[in-house]
C-alpha cells in the first residue's frame, strides 16, 4: 500500500524540474498517483477494507486539489503532467 524509498526516489527523479526539486506540484502529483495505484490494487483484493478506501478517497482529493492549482497557475505544465502520468483522457 505504501511506496518504498526507492520507488519514491525514482518518481522524484522522473518528475522533478530541477536537481534539488522534491516539492513541486508535478512531483507531489506523481507521488500521490503512485500511492493511489498501489492502494487501488490492494482494494481490489481486499474489498472490505473500508479504512483503506477512506484513505484512497483522501489521496484522490489531495491530488485533485494539486491538479486544480497547477491548472490555474500554469495550464501547459498541467497538461504535460496528466499526459506523463496517464490520468484523464
MMTF fields as JSON, N, C-alpha, C and O atoms, coordinates in Angstrom:
{
  "mmtfVersion": "1.0.0",
  "mmtfProducer": "UNKNOWN",
  "numBonds": 355,
  "numAtoms": 356,
  "numGroups": 89,
  "numChains": 1,
  "numModels": 1,
  "chainsPerModel": [1],
  "groupsPerChain": [89],
  "chainIdList": ["A"],
  "bondAtomList": [4, 2, 8, 6, 12, 10, 16, 14, 20, 18, 24, 22, 28, 26, 32, 30, 36, 34, 40, 38, 44, 42, 48, 46, 52, 50, 56, 54, 60, 58, 64, 62, 68, 66, 72, 70, 76, 74, 80, 78, 84, 82, 88, 86, 92, 90, 96, 94, 100, 98, 104, 102, 108, 106, 112, 110, 116, 114, 120, 118, 124, 122, 128, 126, 132, 130, 136, 134, 140, 138, 144, 142, 148, 146, 152, 150, 156, 154, 160, 158, 164, 162, 168, 166, 172, 170, 176, 174, 180, 178, 184, 182, 188, 186, 192, 190, 196, 194, 200, 198, 204, 202, 208, 206, 212, 210, 216, 214, 220, 218, 224, 222, 228, 226, 232, 230, 236, 234, 240, 238, 244, 242, 248, 246, 252, 250, 256, 254, 260, 258, 264, 262, 268, 266, 272, 270, 276, 274, 280, 278, 284, 282, 288, 286, 292, 290, 296, 294, 300, 298, 304, 302, 308, 306, 312, 310, 316, 314, 320, 318, 324, 322, 328, 326, 332, 330, 336, 334, 340, 338, 344, 342, 348, 346, 352, 350],
  "bondOrderList": [1, 1, 1, 1, 1, 1, 1, 1, 1, 1, 1, 1, 1, 1, 1, 1, 1, 1, 1, 1, 1, 1, 1, 1, 1, 1, 1, 1, 1, 1, 1, 1, 1, 1, 1, 1, 1, 1, 1, 1, 1, 1, 1, 1, 1, 1, 1, 1, 1, 1, 1, 1, 1, 1, 1, 1, 1, 1, 1, 1, 1, 1, 1, 1, 1, 1, 1, 1, 1, 1, 1, 1, 1, 1, 1, 1, 1, 1, 1, 1, 1, 1, 1, 1, 1, 1, 1, 1],
  "groupList": [{"groupName": "UNK", "atomNameList": ["N", "CA", "C", "O"], "elementList": ["N", "C", "C", "O"], "formalChargeList": [0, 0, 0, 0], "bondAtomList": [1, 0, 2, 1, 3, 2], "bondOrderList": [1, 1, 2], "singleLetterCode": "X", "chemCompType": "L-PEPTIDE LINKING"}],
  "groupTypeList": [0, 0, 0, 0, 0, 0, 0, 0, 0, 0, 0, 0, 0, 0, 0, 0, 0, 0, 0, 0, 0, 0, 0, 0, 0, 0, 0, 0, 0, 0, 0, 0, 0, 0, 0, 0, 0, 0, 0, 0, 0, 0, 0, 0, 0, 0, 0, 0, 0, 0, 0, 0, 0, 0, 0, 0, 0, 0, 0, 0, 0, 0, 0, 0, 0, 0, 0, 0, 0, 0, 0, 0, 0, 0, 0, 0, 0, 0, 0, 0, 0, 0, 0, 0, 0, 0, 0, 0, 0],
  "groupIdList": [1, 2, 3, 4, 5, 6, 7, 8, 9, 10, 11, 12, 13, 14, 15, 16, 17, 18, 19, 20, 21, 22, 23, 24, 25, 26, 27, 28, 29, 30, 31, 32, 33, 34, 35, 36, 37, 38, 39, 40, 41, 42, 43, 44, 45, 46, 47, 48, 49, 50, 51, 52, 53, 54, 55, 56, 57, 58, 59, 60, 61, 62, 63, 64, 65, 66, 67, 68, 69, 70, 71, 72, 73, 74, 75, 76, 77, 78, 79, 80, 81, 82, 83, 84, 85, 86, 87, 88, 89],
  "secStructList": [7, 7, 7, 7, 2, 2, 2, 2, 2, 2, 2, 2, 2, 2, 2, 7, 1, 1, 6, 6, 7, 1, 1, 1, 2, 2, 2, 2, 2, 2, 2, 2, 2, 2, 2, 2, 2, 2, 2, 2, 2, 2, 2, 2, 2, 7, 6, 6, 7, 2, 2, 2, 2, 2, 2, 2, 2, 2, 2, 2, 2, 2, 2, 2, 2, 2, 2, 2, 2, 2, 2, 2, 2, 7, 2, 2, 2, 2, 2, 2, 2, 2, 2, 2, 2, 6, 7, 7, 7],
  "xCoordList": [0.82, 0.0, 0.863, 0.525, 1.966, 2.842, 3.93, 4.131, 4.616, 5.694, 7.019, 7.14, 7.996, 9.3, 10.1, 9.733, 11.189, 12.053, 12.605, 12.719, 12.945, 13.491, 12.457, 12.772, 11.208, 10.148, 9.915, 9.741, 9.913, 9.688, 10.822, 10.582, 12.049, 13.198, 13.118, 13.437, 12.694, 12.545, 11.49, 11.695, 10.373, 9.295, 9.783, 9.511, 10.5, 11.018, 11.995, 11.963, 12.879, 13.847, 13.165, 13.655, 12.041, 11.341, 10.623, 10.565, 10.077, 9.181, 9.735, 9.04, 10.953, 11.484, 11.815, 12.13, 11.731, 12.006, 13.455, 14.023, 14.068, 15.469, 16.135, 15.476, 17.44, 18.163, 17.742, 17.72, 17.409, 17.057, 15.552, 15.118, 14.763, 13.307, 12.683, 12.82, 11.997, 11.257, 9.825, 9.041, 9.455, 8.144, 7.309, 6.287, 7.706, 6.899, 5.577, 5.493, 4.555, 3.261, 3.339, 2.646, 4.168, 4.293, 4.808, 4.306, 5.819, 6.388, 5.357, 5.204, 4.658, 3.655, 2.529, 2.064, 2.095, 1.03, 1.5, 0.734, 2.751, 3.28, 3.381, 3.067, 3.813, 3.9, 2.514, 2.307, 1.563, 0.191, -0.39, -1.102, -0.096, -0.602, -0.036, -0.752, 1.239, 1.853, 1.185, 0.901, 0.937, 0.269, -1.172, -1.644, -1.869, -3.245, -3.306, -4.186, -2.37, -2.36, -2.117, -2.763, -1.191, -0.926, -2.115, -2.441, -2.763, -3.917, -5.105, -5.899, -5.233, -6.301, -6.141, -7.115, -4.907, -4.656, -4.956, -5.523, -4.579, -4.854, -6.364, -6.823, -7.122, -8.566, -9.295, -10.41, -8.68, -9.302, -9.288, -10.186, -8.286, -8.232, -8.869, -9.387, -8.838, -9.405, -10.596, -10.492, -11.709, -12.877, -13.503, -14.162, -13.318, -13.964, -13.062, -13.388, -11.957, -11.046, -11.569, -11.14, -12.489, -13.13, -12.225, -12.355, -11.315, -10.348, -9.392, -9.018, -9.006, -8.167, -8.893, -8.299, -10.18, -10.991, -11.075, -11.012, -11.218, -11.259, -9.924, -9.893, -8.83, -7.513, -7.345, -6.759, -7.862, -7.796, -8.552, -8.065, -9.73, -10.515, -9.801, -9.881, -9.105, -8.366, -7.189, -6.901, -6.506, -5.395, -5.883, -5.253, -7.005, -7.561, -7.962, -7.758, -8.532, -8.93, -7.722, -7.758, -6.651, -5.443, -4.821, -4.359, -4.814, -4.274, -5.122, -4.59, -6.447, -7.35, -7.063, -7.054, -6.83, -6.523, -5.225, -5.15, -4.205, -2.932, -3.081, -2.491, -3.869, -4.094, -4.843, -4.531, -5.822, -6.545, -5.614, -5.685, -4.737, -3.776, -2.853, -2.63, -2.317, -1.387, -2.08, -1.475, -3.341, -4.093, -4.305, -4.262, -4.534, -4.749, -3.449, -3.456, -2.344, -1.069, -0.412, 0.04, -0.356, 0.34, -0.356, -0.053, -1.272, -2.038, -1.177, -1.519, -0.075, 0.768, 1.441, 1.521, 1.922, 2.521, 1.471, 1.778, 0.229, -0.882, -1.098, -1.203, -1.163, -1.39, -0.232, -0.448, 1.006, 2.161, 2.119, 2.43, 1.734, 1.705, 0.667, 0.963, -0.54, -1.566, -1.243, -1.618, -0.553, -0.175, 0.907, 0.829, 1.923, 3.0, 2.538, 3.064, 1.551, 1.06, -0.013, -0.291, -0.611, -1.641, -2.974, -3.76, -3.223, -4.52, -5.356, -4.811, -6.626, -7.59, -7.629, -7.196, -8.157, -8.346, -7.092, -7.07],
  "yCoordList": [-1.193, 0.0, 1.256, 2.236, 1.24, 2.405, 2.174, 1.057, 3.232, 3.099, 3.12, 3.767, 2.414, 2.353, 3.604, 4.39, 3.767, 4.929, 4.917, 5.959, 3.724, 3.619, 4.015, 4.723, 3.549, 3.916, 5.42, 6.047, 5.993, 7.426, 8.2, 9.202, 7.747, 8.409, 8.358, 9.34, 7.215, 7.084, 8.056, 8.698, 8.156, 9.054, 10.502, 11.279, 10.861, 12.225, 12.506, 13.586, 11.536, 11.734, 11.932, 12.691, 11.257, 11.375, 12.706, 13.246, 13.248, 14.394, 15.699, 16.715, 15.709, 16.949, 17.947, 17.582, 19.21, 20.285, 20.723, 21.124, 20.65, 20.996, 19.861, 18.897, 19.975, 18.909, 18.731, 17.606, 19.811, 19.716, 19.808, 20.136, 19.528, 19.666, 18.41, 17.319, 18.571, 17.451, 17.836, 16.97, 19.108, 19.527, 20.259, 20.844, 20.249, 20.922, 20.175, 18.993, 20.844, 20.177, 18.913, 17.936, 18.917, 17.742, 16.537, 15.423, 16.778, 15.693, 15.189, 13.979, 16.092, 15.691, 14.899, 13.901, 15.347, 14.644, 13.256, 12.295, 13.14, 11.845, 10.881, 9.699, 11.372, 10.514, 10.062, 8.892, 10.993, 10.632, 9.619, 8.702, 9.775, 8.843, 7.449, 6.457, 7.365, 6.073, 5.421, 4.224, 6.207, 5.678, 5.261, 4.236, 6.053, 5.738, 4.428, 3.601, 4.236, 3.0, 1.782, 0.748, 1.902, 0.791, 0.484, -0.681, 1.519, 1.325, 0.77, 0.006, 1.142, 0.611, -0.899, -1.65, -1.331, -2.765, -3.495, -4.587, -2.896, -3.503, -3.663, -4.703, -2.635, -2.673, -3.637, -4.064, -3.979, -4.958, -6.351, -7.154, -6.637, -7.947, -7.924, -8.943, -6.781, -6.646, -5.701, -4.53, -6.21, -5.383, -4.767, -3.732, -5.367, -4.861, -3.941, -3.627, -3.515, -2.614, -1.176, -0.433, -0.81, 0.495, 1.626, 2.749, 1.357, 2.375, 2.681, 3.834, 1.654, 1.859, 2.635, 3.46, 2.365, 3.08, 4.569, 5.435, 4.842, 6.236, 6.924, 8.073, 6.215, 6.76, 7.038, 8.05, 6.136, 6.334, 7.59, 8.369, 7.788, 8.976, 10.257, 11.273, 10.211, 11.391, 11.683, 12.843, 10.627, 10.817, 11.39, 12.282, 10.873, 11.361, 12.826, 13.615, 13.191, 14.572, 15.498, 16.599, 15.05, 15.871, 16.044, 17.13, 14.948, 15.042, 15.972, 16.735, 15.91, 16.785, 18.253, 19.095, 18.558, 19.937, 20.412, 21.541, 19.564, 19.936, 20.121, 21.033, 19.254, 19.397, 20.685, 21.354, 21.038, 22.291, 23.486, 24.433, 23.443, 24.518, 24.641, 25.743, 23.521, 23.542, 24.038, 24.758, 23.664, 24.119, 25.629, 26.299, 26.156, 27.594, 28.375, 29.431, 27.868, 28.587, 28.46, 29.455, 27.23, 27.01, 25.879, 24.708, 26.206, 25.165, 24.208, 23.032, 24.684, 23.804, 22.739, 21.58, 23.113, 22.136, 21.126, 19.949, 21.59, 20.7, 19.648, 18.457, 20.083, 19.146, 18.162, 16.976, 18.656, 17.763, 16.725, 15.553, 17.164, 16.254, 15.152, 13.981, 15.507, 14.466, 13.531, 12.358, 14.045, 13.176, 12.201, 11.015, 12.678, 11.814, 10.763, 9.651, 11.109, 10.175, 9.24, 8.2, 9.605, 8.762, 8.857, 7.909, 10.002, 10.206, 11.091, 11.854, 11.002, 11.683, 11.013, 9.873, 11.749, 11.213, 11.341, 10.937],
  "zCoordList": [0.0, 0.0, 0.0, -0.664, 0.73, 0.718, -0.315, -0.791, -0.646, -1.61, -0.853, 0.187, -1.379, -0.737, -1.066, -1.939, -0.353, -0.607, -2.025, -2.67, -2.501, -3.855, -4.902, -5.859, -4.713, -5.65, -5.625, -6.67, -4.43, -4.298, -4.953, -5.626, -4.761, -5.368, -6.893, -7.564, -7.446, -8.894, -9.43, -10.46, -8.73, -9.154, -9.108, -10.023, -8.052, -7.93, -9.053, -9.642, -9.367, -10.451, -11.8, -12.636, -12.019, -13.298, -13.448, -14.553, -12.371, -12.487, -11.938, -11.979, -11.431, -10.866, -11.971, -13.103, -11.597, -12.543, -12.488, -13.503, -11.293, -11.094, -10.335, -9.945, -10.126, -9.443, -7.995, -7.497, -7.31, -5.9, -5.67, -4.566, -6.681, -6.601, -6.01, -6.564, -4.88, -4.304, -3.969, -3.581, -4.107, -3.662, -4.676, -4.316, -5.937, -6.946, -7.107, -6.772, -7.611, -7.774, -8.626, -8.342, -9.66, -10.516, -9.733, -9.884, -8.895, -8.098, -7.089, -6.916, -6.43, -5.452, -6.107, -5.558, -7.281, -8.001, -8.421, -8.343, -8.865, -9.289, -8.109, -8.249, -6.955, -5.77, -5.342, -5.022, -5.337, -4.97, -5.949, -5.541, -7.23, -8.232, -8.006, -8.148, -7.656, -7.368, -6.161, -6.175, -5.121, -3.931, -4.245, -3.751, -5.063, -5.431, -6.209, -5.968, -7.143, -7.927, -7.037, -7.207, -6.095, -5.186, -4.299, -4.072, -3.797, -2.929, -3.706, -3.159, -4.956, -5.798, -5.988, -5.921, -6.225, -6.366, -5.061, -5.074, -3.947, -2.646, -2.436, -1.965, -2.785, -2.55, -3.484, -3.185, -4.603, -5.482, -4.858, -5.112, -4.054, -3.401, -2.015, -1.558, -1.343, -0.004, -0.07, 0.294, -0.529, -0.799, 0.441, 0.34, 1.6, 2.806, 3.633, 4.778, 3.077, 3.779, 3.631, 2.748, 4.501, 4.383, 4.842, 4.357, 5.76, 6.171, 5.015, 4.798, 4.288, 3.111, 2.03, 1.336, 1.892, 0.91, 1.262, 0.39, 2.557, 3.018, 2.722, 2.28, 2.97, 2.664, 1.186, 0.8, 0.351, -1.098, -1.509, -2.329, -0.947, -1.283, -0.855, -1.545, 0.279, 0.723, -0.207, -0.5, -0.672, -1.6, -2.931, -3.5, -3.419, -4.679, -4.545, -5.468, -3.397, -3.169, -3.126, -3.676, -2.472, -2.403, -3.789, -4.142, -4.577, -5.938, -6.794, -7.6, -6.622, -7.368, -7.049, -7.947, -5.778, -5.382, -6.017, -6.502, -6.02, -6.634, -8.14, -8.719, -8.775, -10.212, -10.531, -11.516, -9.713, -9.915, -9.768, -10.551, -8.759, -8.553, -9.755, -10.256, -10.222, -11.351, -12.61, -13.404, -12.806, -13.975, -13.933, -14.965, -12.734, -12.573, -12.78, -13.413, -12.254, -12.303, -13.675, -14.241, -14.215, -15.478, -16.239, -16.007, -17.133, -17.839, -18.655, -18.779, -19.211, -20.015, -19.159, -19.568, -17.981, -17.067, -16.608, -16.418, -16.43, -16.059, -17.146, -16.85, -18.39, -19.493, -19.622, -19.872, -19.451, -19.513, -18.398, -18.615, -17.207, -16.057, -16.25, -16.014, -16.672, -16.817, -17.977, -17.957, -18.982, -20.097, -19.663, -19.985, -18.933, -18.49, -17.5, -17.482, -16.67, -15.663, -16.196, -15.598, -17.313, -17.888, -17.162, -17.162, -16.543, -15.905, -16.808, -17.605, -16.698, -17.559, -18.925, -19.096, -19.884, -21.223, -22.041, -23.204]
}
